[in-house]
Amino acid sequence: MESEQTSPADLAEYSKRWDEIWRTSENLPPWDTGKVCPALAQLIEEVKWPLPNKPNSQALVPGCGTGYEVLYLAEKGSPSLTVTGIDMSPNAIKEATKYRDSIVSSKNTIMESATRTNYEVADFFDFKIPENRYDLAFDMRFFCALPPSTRSKIGQRYGEIMNKGATLVTLMFPIKPREGGPPFNVSLKDYMDAFGPYFDLVYYNTKCKTVEKWADDEYIGVWQRR
């Protein structure tokens, strides 16, 4: 059951805390592994989960941080797929842009895919939705980063911004019991309660690839918009 609701003012203050971490981190923030999420790479490269390929397809990565997954999805997707990363932290978006520029200058092979990526400082709950909406979204610990009182609102927002038949990939973390947050403890039921009114769970892996420190603490799920 959800606790008292979190106001927009509370979320704005919350985002300032995240931005301060990005601003003051000497290297990478503690949650940034410096590489693409292993579970996402496994889903696409080993499970062979298809990415959108219709004309003018759009993908979204909220809370994108350094943006590894934004570039990865653009590289693995078709030339018709545009991937947007949003974050409420200006410093996170600054790092994402800097990382993309460094990759483009060192690997000309992904130059074309990098041109199909965008980064924006934006609030997930009220940013402008593109006219043709999204066919893919990747929630990588975004769900657990916000107060549990926002979870039904997160599910509602995904339902609002995604097309019928669209794919929502969720990295579920942290699964192991823990006190406080962020990140706040999650369970499959939490995701079912939030996303169930709008999406069907079509794939679920409790043994997905991860980094050693999060072994058995991350699951991956794939949802389809009804």
C-alpha positions as CSV (number, residue, x, y, z in Angstrom):
1,M,0.0,0.0,0.0
2,E,1.3,3.5,-0.9
3,S,2.2,6.1,1.7
4,E,1.3,9.7,1.5
5,Q,1.6,11.3,-1.9
6,T,4.7,13.0,-3.1
7,S,4.1,16.6,-4.3
8,P,5.7,18.2,-7.4
9,A,7.7,20.4,-5.0
10,D,9.0,17.4,-3.2
11,L,10.1,15.8,-6.4
12,A,11.8,19.0,-7.5
13,E,13.7,19.0,-4.2
14,Y,14.5,15.3,-4.7
15,S,15.9,16.0,-8.1
16,K,18.2,18.6,-6.7
17,R,19.7,16.0,-4.4
18,W,20.5,13.7,-7.4
19,D,22.0,16.6,-9.3
20,E,24.2,17.5,-6.3
21,I,25.6,13.9,-6.3
22,W,26.4,14.2,-10.0
23,R,28.0,17.6,-9.5
24,T,30.2,16.5,-6.6
25,S,31.2,13.0,-7.6
26,E,34.9,12.9,-8.3
27,N,34.5,10.2,-10.9
28,L,31.3,8.3,-11.5
29,P,28.4,8.2,-9.0
30,P,28.2,4.9,-7.0
31,W,25.5,3.4,-9.2
32,D,27.3,4.1,-12.5
33,T,29.2,1.0,-13.6
34,G,30.8,2.7,-16.6
35,K,29.1,0.3,-19.1
36,V,25.9,-0.8,-20.7
37,C,23.5,-2.7,-18.4
38,P,24.4,-6.4,-18.7
39,A,20.8,-7.5,-18.4
40,L,19.7,-5.3,-21.3
41,A,22.6,-6.5,-23.5
42,Q,21.6,-10.1,-22.7
43,L,18.0,-9.4,-23.6
44,I,18.8,-8.0,-27.0
45,E,21.9,-10.0,-28.0
46,E,21.2,-13.5,-26.5
47,V,17.4,-13.6,-26.0
48,K,17.1,-11.7,-29.3
49,W,14.3,-9.5,-28.1
50,P,13.3,-7.4,-31.1
51,L,13.6,-3.6,-31.2
52,P,11.1,-1.3,-32.9
53,N,11.7,-1.0,-36.7
54,K,8.7,0.8,-38.0
55,P,9.3,4.3,-39.6
56,N,10.0,7.1,-37.1
57,S,10.1,4.8,-34.0
58,Q,10.9,6.5,-30.7
59,A,12.5,5.0,-27.6
60,L,12.9,6.6,-24.2
61,V,15.3,6.1,-21.3
62,P,14.2,8.1,-18.2
63,G,16.8,8.8,-15.6
64,C,19.4,8.1,-18.2
65,G,22.4,9.3,-16.3
66,T,25.6,8.9,-18.4
67,G,23.5,7.5,-21.2
68,Y,25.2,4.2,-22.0
69,E,21.9,2.6,-22.8
70,V,20.7,5.4,-25.0
71,L,23.7,4.9,-27.3
72,Y,23.4,1.2,-27.1
73,L,19.8,1.1,-28.1
74,A,20.4,3.4,-31.0
75,E,23.4,1.3,-32.2
76,K,21.4,-2.0,-31.9
77,G,18.2,-0.6,-33.3
78,S,17.2,0.1,-36.9
79,P,18.1,3.3,-38.7
80,S,14.5,4.4,-38.1
81,L,14.8,4.4,-34.3
82,T,15.5,7.6,-32.4
83,V,16.4,7.2,-28.7
84,T,15.9,10.0,-26.1
85,G,17.5,10.1,-22.7
86,I,15.9,12.4,-20.1
87,D,17.1,13.2,-16.6
88,M,16.1,15.9,-14.1
89,S,19.8,16.4,-13.3
90,P,21.5,19.0,-15.6
91,N,24.8,17.6,-14.5
92,A,23.8,14.1,-15.6
93,I,22.8,15.3,-19.0
94,K,26.1,17.2,-19.2
95,E,27.9,13.9,-18.6
96,A,25.8,12.0,-21.1
97,T,26.5,14.5,-23.8
98,K,30.2,14.5,-23.0
99,Y,30.3,10.7,-23.0
100,R,28.5,10.6,-26.4
101,D,30.9,13.1,-27.9
102,S,33.9,11.0,-26.6
103,I,32.5,7.8,-28.2
104,V,31.8,9.5,-31.5
105,S,35.3,10.9,-31.7
106,S,36.9,7.5,-31.0
107,K,34.5,5.1,-32.8
108,N,33.4,6.3,-36.2
109,T,31.4,3.1,-36.7
110,I,28.6,4.3,-34.4
111,M,28.6,7.9,-35.7
112,E,25.3,7.3,-37.6
113,S,23.5,5.8,-34.6
114,A,24.8,8.6,-32.3
115,T,23.0,11.1,-34.5
116,R,19.8,9.4,-33.6
117,T,20.2,10.1,-29.9
118,N,18.9,13.1,-27.9
119,Y,19.4,14.2,-24.3
120,E,17.1,16.5,-22.4
121,V,16.9,17.9,-18.9
122,A,13.2,17.0,-18.3
123,D,10.7,15.8,-15.7
124,F,9.4,12.4,-16.5
125,F,6.0,13.3,-15.2
126,D,5.4,16.4,-17.4
127,F,7.8,16.5,-20.4
128,K,6.2,17.0,-23.8
129,I,5.2,13.7,-25.4
130,P,6.2,13.3,-29.0
131,E,3.3,13.2,-31.5
132,N,3.9,9.6,-32.4
133,R,4.6,8.5,-28.8
134,Y,7.1,5.8,-27.8
135,D,7.5,2.3,-29.0
136,L,10.2,1.3,-26.5
137,A,11.2,2.5,-23.0
138,F,13.9,1.2,-20.7
139,D,13.4,1.8,-17.0
140,M,16.8,1.1,-15.5
141,R,16.4,1.6,-11.7
142,F,14.3,4.7,-12.4
143,F,11.3,3.1,-10.6
144,C,13.3,2.4,-7.5
145,A,15.0,5.9,-7.4
146,L,11.7,7.7,-6.7
147,P,9.7,7.5,-3.5
148,P,7.3,4.5,-3.4
149,S,4.4,6.9,-3.2
150,T,5.0,7.8,-6.9
151,R,4.8,4.3,-8.3
152,S,1.2,4.2,-9.5
153,K,1.9,7.6,-11.1
154,I,5.0,6.2,-12.8
155,G,2.9,3.3,-14.3
156,Q,0.2,5.7,-15.4
157,R,2.7,7.9,-17.1
158,Y,4.3,5.0,-19.0
159,G,0.8,4.0,-20.1
160,E,0.2,7.6,-21.3
161,I,3.4,8.0,-23.3
162,M,3.6,4.6,-25.0
163,N,1.8,3.3,-28.1
164,K,-0.4,0.2,-28.1
165,G,1.9,-2.8,-28.5
166,A,5.0,-0.9,-27.3
167,T,7.7,-2.5,-25.2
168,L,8.7,-1.4,-21.7
169,V,11.8,-3.1,-20.3
170,T,12.3,-2.8,-16.6
171,L,15.4,-3.6,-14.6
172,M,14.0,-4.5,-11.2
173,F,16.3,-3.4,-8.4
174,P,16.9,-3.8,-5.4
175,I,15.2,-7.1,-4.8
176,K,17.0,-8.0,-1.6
177,P,15.3,-6.6,1.5
178,R,16.7,-3.3,2.6
179,E,15.7,-0.3,4.8
180,G,15.1,3.1,3.5
181,G,16.3,4.5,0.1
182,P,16.9,5.5,-2.5
183,P,17.1,3.0,-4.0
184,F,13.9,1.8,-2.5
185,N,13.2,-1.9,-2.2
186,V,11.1,-3.4,-4.9
187,S,9.3,-6.6,-5.7
188,L,7.5,-8.1,-8.7
189,K,4.2,-7.2,-7.0
190,D,5.2,-3.5,-6.9
191,Y,5.7,-3.5,-10.7
192,M,2.5,-5.5,-11.3
193,D,0.5,-3.0,-9.2
194,A,2.0,0.0,-11.0
195,F,2.1,-1.4,-14.6
196,G,-0.6,-4.0,-14.6
197,P,-3.4,-1.6,-15.4
198,Y,-1.7,-0.7,-18.7
199,F,0.8,-3.5,-19.6
200,D,1.1,-7.2,-19.8
201,L,4.2,-8.9,-18.4
202,V,5.5,-11.0,-21.3
203,Y,9.0,-11.9,-20.1
204,Y,10.6,-12.2,-16.7
205,N,14.1,-13.4,-15.8
206,T,15.3,-13.7,-12.2
207,K,18.8,-14.9,-13.3
208,C,19.7,-12.1,-15.7
209,K,23.3,-11.0,-16.2
210,T,24.4,-8.3,-13.8
211,V,27.6,-7.0,-12.2
212,E,29.0,-8.9,-9.2
213,K,27.9,-6.5,-6.5
214,W,24.3,-6.8,-7.5
215,A,24.2,-10.5,-8.0
216,D,20.7,-11.9,-7.2
217,D,19.5,-8.3,-6.6
218,E,18.4,-7.5,-10.1
219,Y,15.7,-9.1,-12.2
220,I,14.5,-8.0,-15.7
221,G,11.0,-7.8,-17.0
222,V,9.5,-7.0,-20.4
223,W,6.0,-5.5,-20.6
224,Q,3.7,-4.9,-23.6
225,R,1.3,-2.0,-23.8
226,R,-2.3,-3.1,-24.2
